[in-house]
Amino acid sequence: MTQTPDERDVETRAQLLPEEQAGGSDAPRDQAEAILEESLERTEDPEGTQHSSTQTPG
């Protein structure tokens, strides 16, 4: 089971950088939470997620 990202981490990552602000985002908090959830999943189960993630080395 994947952990839920820390609320403080989500809020921090939801703050857009200037180049992200220029591109726009409809839901930066939702995007940050989704990215952190995927990262936690890859961290917890690198072998199990390797086939579906280009971020997991292998």
TIMITOR-846847 format. One record per residue (C-alpha): residue number from 0; residue in three letters; x, y, z. Coordinates in Angstrom, 2 decimals. Each point is the difference from the previous one (the first is absolute). Example, Ala and Ser with C-alpha at 12.3 -4.5 7.8 and 13.67 -1.06 7.14 Angstrom:
BEGIN
+-----+------+---------+---------+---------+
: pos : code :    east :   north :      up :
+-----+------+---------+---------+---------+
:   0 :  ALA :   12.30 :   -4.50 :    7.80 :
:   1 :  SER :    1.37 :    3.44 :   -0.66 :
+-----+------+---------+---------+---------+
% end
This chain:
BEGIN
+-----+------+---------+---------+---------+
: pos : code :    east :   north :      up :
+-----+------+---------+---------+---------+
:   0 :  MET :    0.00 :    0.00 :    0.00 :
:   1 :  THR :    1.36 :    3.37 :   -0.98 :
:   2 :  GLN :    0.38 :    2.64 :    2.64 :
:   3 :  THR :   -1.77 :    3.32 :   -0.26 :
:   4 :  PRO :    2.42 :    2.87 :   -0.65 :
:   5 :  ASP :    0.68 :    2.32 :    2.90 :
:   6 :  GLU :   -2.34 :    3.00 :   -0.16 :
:   7 :  ARG :    2.87 :    2.44 :    0.44 :
:   8 :  ASP :    1.85 :   -1.60 :   -2.94 :
:   9 :  VAL :   -3.09 :    0.31 :   -2.18 :
:  10 :  GLU :   -0.47 :    3.66 :    0.88 :
:  11 :  THR :    3.68 :    0.77 :   -0.62 :
:  12 :  ARG :    0.02 :   -1.73 :   -3.39 :
:  13 :  ALA :   -3.26 :    1.69 :   -1.00 :
:  14 :  GLN :    1.72 :    3.40 :    0.08 :
:  15 :  LEU :    0.75 :    0.67 :   -3.65 :
:  16 :  LEU :    3.37 :    1.15 :   -1.27 :
:  17 :  PRO :    0.01 :    3.07 :   -2.27 :
:  18 :  GLU :    0.25 :   -2.12 :   -3.15 :
:  19 :  GLU :   -2.87 :   -2.18 :    1.23 :
:  20 :  GLN :   -2.07 :    3.10 :    0.71 :
:  21 :  ALA :    0.61 :    1.17 :   -3.57 :
:  22 :  GLY :   -1.26 :   -3.33 :   -1.34 :
:  23 :  GLY :   -2.93 :   -0.03 :    2.38 :
:  24 :  SER :   -1.54 :   -2.76 :    2.05 :
:  25 :  ASP :   -3.65 :   -0.63 :    0.79 :
:  26 :  ALA :    0.71 :   -2.15 :    3.05 :
:  27 :  PRO :    3.58 :    0.29 :    1.30 :
:  28 :  ARG :   -0.85 :   -1.61 :    3.34 :
:  29 :  ASP :   -1.66 :   -3.00 :   -1.64 :
:  30 :  GLN :    2.94 :   -0.36 :   -2.37 :
:  31 :  ALA :    2.51 :    0.19 :    2.85 :
:  32 :  GLU :   -1.90 :   -2.64 :    1.98 :
:  33 :  ALA :   -0.17 :   -2.36 :   -2.99 :
:  34 :  ILE :    3.73 :    0.37 :   -0.71 :
:  35 :  LEU :    0.90 :   -0.63 :    3.64 :
:  36 :  GLU :   -2.28 :   -3.07 :    0.18 :
:  37 :  GLU :    1.68 :   -1.46 :   -3.10 :
:  38 :  SER :    3.42 :    0.74 :    1.44 :
:  39 :  LEU :   -0.87 :   -1.72 :    3.29 :
:  40 :  GLU :   -1.29 :   -3.02 :   -1.91 :
:  41 :  ARG :    3.25 :   -0.26 :   -1.99 :
:  42 :  THR :    2.02 :    0.38 :    3.22 :
:  43 :  GLU :   -1.98 :   -2.67 :    1.85 :
:  44 :  ASP :   -0.08 :   -2.52 :   -2.86 :
:  45 :  PRO :    2.69 :    0.76 :   -2.60 :
:  46 :  GLU :   -0.07 :   -3.49 :   -1.49 :
:  47 :  GLY :   -3.78 :   -0.06 :   -0.24 :
:  48 :  THR :   -0.22 :    3.42 :   -1.64 :
:  49 :  GLN :    3.03 :   -0.29 :   -2.27 :
:  50 :  HIS :   -1.99 :   -1.19 :   -3.02 :
:  51 :  SER :   -2.39 :    2.95 :    0.11 :
:  52 :  SER :    2.39 :    2.80 :    0.93 :
:  53 :  THR :    2.83 :    1.59 :   -1.94 :
:  54 :  GLN :    1.10 :    1.53 :    3.33 :
:  55 :  THR :    0.94 :   -3.34 :    1.57 :
:  56 :  PRO :    3.52 :   -1.04 :   -1.05 :
:  57 :  GLY :    0.50 :   -3.47 :   -1.25 :
+-----+------+---------+---------+---------+
% end
